[in-house]
């Protein structure tokens, strides 16, 4: 860490605590020092004053806890025809708390627990709320907050999706610096949701019901809910390779060919019946000892006593290049084998429960006998978090759940809150009707891979795809699983342009992936659209070089040069979106302009504004090296006057509006948004 040079000083009392300057955007007037990109405060006073400021920003009742914002504002009545559709008019901010609010508060070059809680926490997310609000965000999407396992963990911290206990908050998010002012970790999460609500921000969580940590707390009482293998196969366990098959989902008519592959037969032989079934009395004694004298790593002792361990997970896609998920395992949702697969097993009764491509995709390949108690537990997880007042959730791998179980998970929260929102993990657009019918309000969608390929025509293609969908999609040039936008073709020009464009796309919800607003280069994870080299986006001299937030101690580079610039740009784009939201979310208001010249490099969308005949028109040059002249038609008869609402470029725009067209010359990466009269 470089030495900070003090720019301004006031007398500080007590402990001094460094924060990114960007966080301090709410008018704090207490003792303060400022240095390069940071401010230095006394933490308890700063936190107490911020809580008072947040409370002053709304006239909401003091009794907010355990209620969603819809329940607070409307007594749990639906805000729209379809419960949860408030997300359509939202601007989302997605974050992994432990990295997004991590900071080296004492400047010792380490992310430690003392003297301050340097890793992210619920309380420090409250510190971040003014910044998030200033961006124009009104929906905070939190990656998993449940307790994470320490067994088989990847990296320094383990993946947040390796859930050890669904009904417990991850203790690493308990803030030892600020938390004592609030109470235990449950009270800290309660307060975070309450503060967000006071600022008009709804809170959604990520929930992964299909996989859990390999040592999940249910393992002792319900070993039958897991898949088991001989411990000797643990180290090299992986999905079987199917020769002659490309990357694809399993289909019923493929099963005969798949199960005839010798490698699949060897795979099946690695599985074992659960130890509670094979050694019932010994297992009961083992469980009694473990509960009386709990210790870390129960799987190690199970392996020593019974010779088995839970099976590592892998994707439900045949020949997926992703390596095995060594830290998580699948839950066994049925007591029997999938009906369609059973005929291909040599001896179904003697075959221990196993995980395979088809078994993992239990939305298609199901048994006849569900584990009802397990299903009940899974459907009660989101209601548990509703006690904190959350407003919605994303269901990870919902596409792989049996429809009956998926229905339960979606329906139960809406018994408590009819306006509860659900996000489908679907990364494409083809299942939009099915997702809407199931009860979802939004899909992840394809922007994370199509926008970085704008130069290949994918952005044009994406706009055509999403405009007529039954559900909106997220609009973002990056996700927690992809490389960062600023590392793609076009670099900062691309990141800036997409930040604006995503606020103006049809049938979409802008999503800021934490760090995008400070030109963050380092990805959270490399699960999608990534190459191994993408892990090393930072200079080698950076202390977080090569670290991934999903697994390691990591921070966002809040003091990056240009961070204020792009934050202001996002804020301006969201402010532009707000008064035009009715048109931007109306299928009947959307117009697809005709680009008559340089159509490869020019993207344009347009919307009818009310009954006066005005149009909102966005035109962007997605060539980041060259300028292009273009002519836009298909908008009807236009007046000659227009108002330039927003502009990204280093020079003034060259635009003229004629009777039937708009003529513009756009610099590399330039983006213009106009209000045009139509006669």
C-alpha positions in Angstrom: 0.0 0.0 0.0 1.4 3.4 -0.9 1.9 6.1 1.7 -1.0 8.6 1.9 -0.2 12.3 1.8 -2.6 14.3 3.9 -4.5 17.0 2.1 -6.8 18.4 4.8 -7.0 17.8 8.5 -9.3 18.3 11.4 -8.8 17.1 14.9 -9.9 13.4 15.3 -10.8 11.8 18.6 -10.6 8.1 19.3 -9.8 5.6 16.6 -9.1 6.7 13.1 -10.7 4.7 10.3 -10.0 5.0 6.6 -12.9 4.9 4.1 -13.1 5.5 0.3 -14.1 9.1 -0.3 -16.8 7.9 -2.7 -18.7 6.4 0.2 -18.8 9.8 2.1 -21.3 11.5 -0.2 -24.1 12.3 2.3 -22.8 15.5 4.0 -20.9 14.2 7.0 -19.7 17.2 9.1 -17.9 15.5 11.9 -14.1 15.3 12.5 -12.5 14.3 9.2 -9.2 13.9 7.5 -8.9 13.5 3.7 -6.0 11.9 1.8 -5.5 10.3 -1.6 -8.9 9.0 -2.5 -9.8 8.3 1.2 -11.4 10.0 4.2 -10.3 9.3 7.7 -13.0 9.3 10.5 -13.7 8.1 14.0 -15.8 5.0 13.1 -18.4 4.9 15.8 -19.3 8.6 15.4 -19.4 8.3 11.6 -21.6 5.3 11.8 -24.0 6.8 14.4 -24.2 10.1 12.4 -24.9 8.2 9.2 -27.7 6.2 10.8 -29.3 9.4 12.0 -29.0 10.9 8.5 -30.6 7.8 6.9 -33.5 8.0 9.4 -34.0 11.7 8.4 -34.3 10.8 4.7 -37.8 9.3 5.1 -40.9 9.6 7.2 -41.4 5.9 7.4 -42.6 4.4 10.7 -40.0 3.3 13.2 -41.5 -0.2 13.0 -40.0 -1.3 9.7 -38.4 -4.6 10.6 -39.7 -7.9 9.2 -41.6 -6.0 6.4 -40.8 -5.6 2.7 -41.0 -2.1 1.3 -44.3 -3.0 -0.4 -45.7 -4.1 2.9 -44.5 -0.9 4.6 -45.9 1.3 1.9 -49.0 -0.6 0.8 -50.0 -3.0 3.5 -48.8 -6.0 1.4 -51.1 -5.1 -1.5 -49.6 -5.8 -4.9 -48.1 -2.7 -6.5 -48.9 -4.0 -10.0 -51.1 -6.6 -11.7 -48.4 -9.1 -11.1 -46.8 -9.3 -7.7 -43.1 -8.3 -7.8 -43.3 -6.4 -11.1 -41.9 -3.3 -9.3 -38.5 -4.7 -10.6 -39.4 -3.5 -14.1 -39.0 0.1 -13.1 -35.9 -0.5 -10.9 -32.2 0.1 -11.2 -30.3 -2.7 -9.5 -26.9 -2.9 -7.8 -25.4 -6.3 -7.4 -22.8 -7.0 -4.8 -20.9 -9.6 -2.9 -20.8 -8.0 0.5 -17.5 -9.4 1.8 -15.5 -7.9 -1.1 -17.6 -4.8 -2.1 -17.3 -3.3 1.4 -13.8 -4.6 2.2 -11.2 -2.0 2.9 -7.8 -1.7 4.6 -9.1 0.7 7.3 -5.8 1.0 9.2 -3.6 1.0 6.1 -1.4 -1.8 7.3 -1.4 -3.6 4.0 -3.6 -6.4 5.2 -7.3 -7.3 5.3 -7.6 -8.4 8.9 -10.1 -8.6 11.7 -8.2 -6.3 14.1 -8.0 -3.5 15.0 -10.8 -3.0 12.5 -13.1 -5.4 10.6 -11.5 -5.0 7.2 -13.6 -7.5 5.3 -17.1 -6.6 4.1 -20.0 -6.7 6.5 -23.6 -5.9 6.9 -22.8 -2.7 8.8 -20.3 -1.5 6.2 -22.9 -2.1 3.5 -24.9 0.5 5.4 -21.9 2.8 5.0 -22.1 2.2 1.2 -25.8 2.9 0.9 -25.5 6.7 0.3 -23.1 6.0 -2.6 -25.6 3.4 -4.0 -28.5 5.8 -3.6 -26.5 8.5 -5.3 -26.0 6.3 -8.4 -29.8 6.2 -8.7 -30.2 2.6 -7.5 -33.4 1.4 -5.9 -32.9 -2.4 -5.8 -29.9 -3.9 -3.9 -29.2 -7.5 -5.1 -27.0 -9.4 -2.6 -25.1 -12.5 -3.5 -25.5 -15.3 -0.8 -25.4 -14.2 2.8 -25.9 -17.6 4.4 -23.2 -19.4 6.4 -20.3 -20.6 4.2 -18.5 -23.9 4.7 -14.7 -24.1 5.5 -14.4 -27.6 4.2 -13.0 -28.2 0.7 -13.0 -24.4 0.3 -11.5 -22.8 -2.7 -9.0 -20.0 -2.1 -8.7 -18.2 1.2 -12.4 -17.8 2.0 -14.4 -20.4 0.1 -17.2 -19.8 -2.4 -20.3 -18.0 -1.1 -22.4 -20.6 -2.8 -20.9 -23.4 -0.7 -23.7 -23.0 1.9 -23.1 -24.8 5.2 -26.4 -23.7 6.8 -29.3 -22.0 5.0 -30.9 -20.7 8.2 -27.7 -19.0 9.6 -26.1 -15.8 8.4 -22.4 -16.0 7.5 -20.5 -15.0 10.6 -17.8 -13.3 8.6 -20.3 -10.6 7.8 -20.5 -9.8 11.6 -18.7 -6.4 12.0 -16.5 -6.4 15.1 -15.9 -2.6 14.7 -19.4 -1.2 14.1 -21.6 -4.2 15.1 -21.5 -3.6 18.8 -23.5 -0.4 18.3 -26.3 -2.5 16.7 -26.3 -6.0 18.3 -25.7 -9.5 17.0 -25.4 -10.4 13.3 -29.2 -10.9 12.9 -29.8 -7.4 14.2 -27.1 -6.1 11.8 -28.8 -7.6 8.8 -32.2 -6.3 10.0 -30.7 -2.8 10.3 -29.2 -3.0 6.8 -32.6 -3.9 5.2 -34.3 -1.2 7.3 -31.8 1.5 6.2 -32.1 0.5 2.6 -35.9 0.8 2.9 -35.6 4.2 4.4 -33.7 5.3 1.3 -36.3 3.7 -1.0 -34.0 0.8 -1.9 -35.5 -2.7 -2.0 -33.3 -5.7 -1.0 -33.0 -9.0 -2.9 -30.9 -12.1 -2.0 -29.4 -14.9 -3.9 -30.6 -18.4 -3.0 -29.2 -21.7 -4.4 -31.5 -24.6 -3.4 -30.0 -27.3 -5.7 -26.5 -27.5 -4.3 -25.0 -27.1 -0.8 -21.6 -27.4 0.9 -20.4 -31.0 1.1 -20.6 -30.8 4.9 -24.0 -29.1 5.1 -25.5 -29.2 8.6 -28.3 -31.5 7.4 -25.8 -34.3 6.8 -25.9 -35.9 10.3 -29.7 -36.0 10.6 -30.4 -36.8 6.9 -27.5 -38.6 5.2 -30.1 -39.9 2.7 -30.5 -36.4 1.3 -26.9 -36.5 -0.2 -25.0 -38.5 -2.8 -22.1 -40.6 -1.5 -18.9 -41.9 -3.1 -16.1 -44.1 -1.9 -13.6 -41.8 -0.3 -10.8 -43.2 -2.6 -12.4 -41.5 -5.6 -12.7 -38.1 -4.0 -9.5 -36.5 -5.2 -10.0 -37.1 -8.9 -13.8 -37.2 -9.1 -15.2 -35.5 -12.2 -18.1 -35.8 -14.6 -17.6 -38.6 -17.2 -16.6 -37.5 -20.7 -19.0 -38.5 -23.4 -17.1 -39.0 -26.7 -18.8 -37.6 -29.8 -21.1 -35.2 -27.9 -20.7 -31.5 -27.9 -21.5 -29.1 -25.0 -25.3 -29.6 -24.6 -28.1 -30.4 -22.1 -29.0 -34.0 -21.7 -32.1 -35.1 -23.6 -34.3 -38.2 -23.0 -33.5 -39.7 -26.5 -29.8 -39.5 -25.7 -29.9 -41.6 -22.5 -29.4 -45.0 -24.1 -26.2 -43.8 -25.9 -24.9 -41.9 -22.8 -25.4 -44.9 -20.4 -23.7 -47.3 -22.8 -20.4 -45.3 -22.6 -17.8 -47.4 -20.5 -16.7 -44.2 -18.6 -20.3 -43.7 -17.4 -20.3 -47.3 -16.1 -17.1 -46.6 -14.2 -18.6 -43.4 -12.9 -21.6 -45.2 -11.4 -19.4 -47.7 -9.6 -17.8 -44.9 -7.6 -21.1 -44.3 -5.6 -22.1 -45.9 -2.3 -25.2 -46.1 -0.2 -25.3 -43.6 2.7 -23.7 -44.6 5.9 -26.9 -44.3 7.9 -28.3 -47.1 5.6 -25.3 -49.4 5.5 -24.3 -49.0 9.2 -27.4 -47.8 11.0 -26.4 -48.5 14.6 -22.8 -47.3 14.1 -24.2 -44.1 12.4 -26.5 -43.4 15.3 -23.6 -43.6 17.7 -21.4 -41.5 15.5 -24.1 -38.8 15.2 -24.7 -38.7 19.0 -20.9 -38.2 19.6 -20.7 -35.4 16.9 -23.7 -33.6 18.4 -22.3 -33.9 22.0 -18.8 -32.9 21.0 -19.0 -30.9 17.7 -15.7 -30.3 15.8 -14.7 -28.9 12.5 -14.7 -31.1 9.4 -17.2 -33.8 10.1 -16.6 -35.2 6.6 -13.1 -36.2 7.5 -14.4 -38.2 10.5 -17.2 -39.8 8.3 -14.6 -40.8 5.8 -12.4 -42.4 8.5 -15.3 -44.2 10.1 -17.3 -45.3 7.1 -15.0 -45.0 4.1 -17.4 -42.6 2.2 -17.7 -38.9 1.5 -20.2 -36.7 -0.3 -19.8 -36.4 -4.1 -18.4 -33.2 -5.5 -20.8 -31.4 -7.9 -20.5 -30.6 -11.6 -22.8 -28.9 -14.1 -25.8 -30.5 -15.6 -24.4 -29.9 -19.1 -22.7 -32.8 -21.0 -19.0 -32.2 -21.5 -19.0 -28.7 -19.9 -15.4 -27.5 -19.8 -15.9 -26.2 -16.2 -13.9 -28.2 -13.7 -15.8 -30.1 -10.9 -17.3 -28.1 -8.1 -15.1 -29.6 -5.4 -16.7 -27.5 -2.6 -20.4 -28.3 -3.2 -22.6 -31.3 -3.6 -26.1 -31.9 -5.0 -29.0 -32.5 -2.8 -30.8 -35.8 -3.5 -34.4 -34.6 -4.2 -35.9 -38.1 -4.8 -35.7 -41.4 -2.9 -35.5 -43.3 -6.2 -33.6 -43.0 -9.5 -35.0 -40.9 -12.4 -37.7 -42.9 -14.1 -36.4 -42.5 -17.6 -32.8 -43.4 -16.6 -33.6 -46.5 -14.5 -34.0 -48.7 -17.6 -30.4 -48.2 -18.5 -29.0 -49.3 -15.1 -27.8 -52.9 -15.0 -29.4 -53.5 -11.6 -31.4 -50.5 -10.3 -31.9 -51.9 -6.8 -28.2 -52.5 -6.3 -27.2 -49.2 -7.8 -26.5 -46.6 -5.0 -28.0 -43.1 -5.6 -25.7 -41.3 -8.0 -25.3 -37.9 -9.6 -25.0 -37.6 -13.4 -26.0 -35.1 -16.1 -29.6 -36.3 -16.2 -29.9 -36.7 -12.5 -28.7 -33.1 -11.9 -31.3 -31.8 -14.3 -34.2 -33.0 -12.2 -36.5 -30.5 -14.0 -36.7 -33.1 -16.8 -35.4 -36.4 -15.2 -37.4 -37.1 -12.1 -38.0 -40.0 -9.8 -41.5 -40.9 -8.5 -40.8 -40.5 -4.8 -39.8 -37.0 -3.6 -38.0 -36.4 -0.3 -41.0 -34.5 1.0 -39.3 -33.3 4.2 -36.3 -32.0 2.3 -38.7 -30.2 -0.2 -40.5 -28.6 2.8 -37.2 -27.3 4.2 -36.1 -25.9 0.9 -39.4 -24.1 0.4 -39.1 -22.5 3.9 -35.7 -20.9 3.4 -36.9 -17.7 1.7 -39.7 -17.2 4.3 -37.0 -17.4 6.9 -35.2 -14.4 5.3 -38.5 -12.6 4.9 -38.3 -12.1 8.7 -35.5 -9.6 7.9 -37.8 -7.7 5.5 -36.3 -8.7 2.1 -38.2 -7.8 -1.0 -37.2 -10.5 -3.5 -34.8 -13.3 -4.4 -33.0 -14.9 -7.3 -33.3 -18.7 -7.5 -29.9 -20.2 -8.6 -30.2 -23.3 -10.9 -34.0 -23.1 -10.7 -34.0 -24.5 -14.3 -32.7 -27.8 -12.8 -35.5 -28.1 -10.1 -38.6 -30.3 -10.4 -41.5 -28.0 -11.3 -43.5 -28.9 -8.2 -40.6 -27.9 -6.0 -39.9 -24.7 -7.9 -43.6 -23.8 -7.5 -43.4 -24.3 -3.8 -40.4 -22.1 -3.5 -42.0 -19.4 -5.5 -45.5 -19.6 -3.9 -44.6 -19.7 -0.2 -43.0 -16.2 0.0 -46.0 -14.7 -1.8 -48.3 -16.0 0.9 -46.6 -13.6 3.2 -45.9 -10.8 0.7 -47.9 -10.9 -2.6 -45.5 -8.3 -4.0 -42.4 -10.4 -3.5 -40.1 -10.4 -6.6 -38.4 -13.4 -8.2 -35.5 -13.4 -10.6 -34.9 -16.4 -12.9 -31.3 -17.5 -13.5 -32.1 -18.1 -17.2 -29.1 -16.7 -19.1 -30.9 -16.6 -22.5 -34.2 -15.4 -23.8 -36.0 -18.5 -25.2 -37.7 -19.5 -21.9 -39.3 -16.1 -21.3 -42.9 -17.4 -21.6 -42.2 -20.3 -19.3 -40.5 -18.1 -16.7 -43.4 -15.7 -16.7 -45.9 -18.5 -16.3 -43.9 -19.9 -13.4 -44.2 -16.6 -11.6 -40.8 -14.9 -12.2 -40.6 -11.1 -12.7 -37.2 -10.9 -14.4 -34.6 -13.0 -16.1 -30.8 -12.6 -16.0 -30.8 -12.6 -19.8 -27.9 -12.5 -22.3 -26.5 -9.0 -22.0 -23.3 -10.1 -20.1 -22.0 -11.9 -23.3 -23.8 -10.1 -26.1 -22.8 -6.6 -25.2 -19.1 -7.3 -25.2 -19.6 -8.7 -28.7 -21.3 -5.5 -30.0 -18.7 -5.3 -32.7 -19.9 -8.7 -34.0 -23.5 -7.6 -34.3 -24.6 -9.2 -31.0 -25.9 -6.0 -29.4 -28.1 -5.3 -32.4 -29.3 -8.9 -32.1 -29.9 -8.7 -28.4 -32.1 -5.6 -28.7 -34.3 -7.4 -31.2 -34.5 -10.4 -28.9 -35.4 -8.6 -25.7 -37.9 -6.0 -27.0 -40.8 -8.5 -27.4 -40.2 -10.7 -24.4 -42.8 -11.4 -21.8 -40.3 -10.7 -19.0 -37.6 -8.0 -18.8 -33.9 -8.9 -18.5 -31.0 -7.5 -16.7 -29.0 -5.0 -18.8 -25.3 -5.1 -17.9 -22.0 -5.5 -19.8 -20.7 -7.7 -17.0 -21.8 -10.0 -14.2 -20.2 -11.5 -11.1 -19.1 -14.5 -13.2 -17.6 -12.7 -16.2 -14.6 -10.5 -17.1 -15.1 -6.8 -16.3 -16.5 -4.5 -18.9 -13.4 -2.2 -18.8 -11.2 -5.1 -19.9 -13.3 -5.8 -23.1 -12.8 -4.3 -26.5 -13.2 -0.6 -26.2 -12.0 -0.5 -22.6 -13.2 2.6 -20.8 -15.1 3.9 -23.8 -17.1 0.6 -23.9 -17.7 0.6 -20.1 -19.0 4.2 -20.2 -21.2 3.8 -23.3 -22.8 0.6 -21.9 -23.5 2.3 -18.6 -25.7 4.8 -20.4 -27.1 2.5 -23.1 -28.2 0.0 -20.5 -30.5 2.6 -18.9 -32.2 3.1 -22.3 -32.7 -0.4 -23.7 -36.2 -1.8 -24.2 -37.7 -4.3 -21.8 -34.7 -4.3 -19.5 -33.6 -3.5 -15.9 -30.2 -1.8 -15.6 -27.8 -3.6 -13.3 -24.6 -2.1 -11.9 -22.2 -5.0 -10.9 -20.3 -3.6 -7.9 -17.0 -2.2 -9.1 -18.2 -1.3 -12.5 -18.8 2.3 -11.3 -15.0 2.6 -10.4 -13.6 1.0 -13.6 -12.8 -2.2 -11.6 -10.6 -4.6 -13.7 -10.5 -7.6 -11.5 -13.4 -10.1 -11.9 -15.3 -11.7 -9.0 -15.3 -15.1 -10.7 -14.5 -16.7 -14.0 -17.5 -19.0 -14.4 -18.9 -17.4 -17.7 -17.4 -16.2 -20.9 -13.9 -16.2 -19.4 -10.4 -17.5 -20.1 -7.8 -18.3 -17.4 -5.8 -15.2 -18.3 -8.8 -13.0 -17.3 -7.9 -13.7 -13.7 -4.8 -11.5 -14.0 -6.4 -8.2 -15.0 -4.5 -6.2 -12.4 -0.8 -5.2 -12.5 1.5 -7.7 -10.9 2.4 -5.0 -8.3 -1.2 -4.9 -7.1 -1.6 -6.8 -3.8 -4.9 -8.3 -5.2 -3.3 -9.5 -8.4 -4.9 -12.8 -9.4 -7.4 -12.9 -6.5 -11.0 -13.7 -7.2 -13.6 -12.3 -4.8 -15.6 -15.5 -4.9 -12.7 -17.3 -3.2 -10.1 -14.9 -1.8 -9.7 -11.8 0.3 -10.3 -9.0 -2.2 -11.3 -5.4 -2.5 -12.7 -3.1 -5.1 -10.4 -0.3 -6.2 -12.5 2.5 -5.0 -9.7 5.1 -5.5 -9.2 4.4 -9.2 -8.6 7.4 -11.3 -11.7 8.3 -13.2 -14.0 6.7 -10.7 -15.8 10.0 -10.0 -16.3 10.5 -13.7 -18.1 7.2 -14.3 -20.1 7.4 -11.1 -21.4 10.8 -12.3 -22.1 9.3 -15.7 -24.2 6.5 -14.2 -26.0 8.9 -12.0 -26.9 11.1 -15.0 -28.1 8.1 -17.0 -30.3 6.9 -14.1 -31.7 10.4 -13.7 -32.5 10.5 -17.4 -34.2 7.1 -17.2 -36.5 8.1 -14.2 -38.9 10.7 -15.9 -39.1 8.5 -19.0 -39.7 5.2 -17.2 -43.3 4.8 -18.4 -42.2 4.8 -22.1 -39.1 2.7 -21.4 -41.1 0.0 -19.9 -44.0 0.0 -22.4 -43.9 -2.3 -25.3 -46.3 -0.1 -27.3 -44.0 3.0 -26.8 -40.9 1.3 -28.3 -39.9 2.1 -31.8 -37.2 0.2 -33.7 -35.4 2.9 -35.8 -34.0 2.1 -39.2 -30.3 2.8 -39.5 -29.6 3.5 -43.1 -25.8 4.0 -43.1 -23.0 2.3 -41.1 -25.6 0.1 -39.6 -22.9 -2.3 -38.3 -21.5 0.4 -36.0 -24.6 2.4 -35.1 -27.1 1.3 -32.4 -30.3 3.2 -32.0 -33.5 2.9 -30.0 -36.5 5.2 -29.7 -39.7 5.6 -27.7 -42.9 7.6 -28.0 -43.4 10.0 -25.1 -47.0 10.4 -24.2 -49.6 11.9 -26.5 -47.7 15.0 -27.6 -45.7 13.2 -30.3 -42.3 13.7 -28.8 -39.7 11.0 -29.1 -36.8 9.8 -26.9 -34.0 8.7 -29.2 -30.7 7.2 -28.4 -27.9 6.9 -31.0 -24.5 5.3 -30.3 -21.4 4.5 -32.2 -20.1 1.2 -31.0 -16.8 1.5 -33.0 -14.3 2.6 -30.4 -11.6 3.6 -32.9 -13.3 5.5 -35.7 -16.1 8.0 -36.2 -19.1 7.3 -38.4 -21.8 9.2 -40.2 -25.3 7.8 -40.0 -28.8 8.5 -41.0 -31.7 7.3 -38.9 -35.3 6.9 -40.3 -38.4 5.0 -39.4 -39.5 7.5 -36.8 -42.3 9.2 -38.7 -42.4 12.8 -39.7 -40.1 14.9 -37.4 -39.9 18.5 -36.4 -36.6 20.3 -36.8 -36.1 21.0 -33.1 -34.5 18.6 -30.6 -33.1 18.8 -27.1 -29.9 17.0 -26.3 -30.5 15.3 -23.0 -27.2 13.4 -22.6 -24.0 13.1 -24.5 -20.8 11.0 -24.2 -18.0 12.4 -26.3 -15.0 14.7 -26.1 -16.3 17.1 -28.7 -19.8 18.7 -29.3 -22.3 16.6 -31.2 -22.9 16.9 -34.9 -26.6 16.2 -35.3 -29.4 17.6 -37.5 -33.0 16.6 -37.5 -34.8 16.8 -40.9 -38.3 16.0 -41.9 -37.9 12.2 -42.2 -34.6 11.5 -40.7 -31.9 12.2 -38.1 -28.4 12.7 -39.5 -25.4 12.5 -37.2 -21.7 12.1 -37.2 -20.6 10.3 -34.1 -17.0 10.1 -32.7 -15.6 6.7 -31.6 -17.7 5.5 -28.6 -20.0 8.6 -28.8 -23.5 8.2 -27.5 -26.3 10.8 -27.8 -29.8 10.9 -26.2 -32.3 13.3 -27.7 -35.8 14.5 -27.2 -37.2 15.1 -30.7 -40.5 16.7 -31.8 -42.6 14.6 -34.2 -45.2 16.3 -36.3 
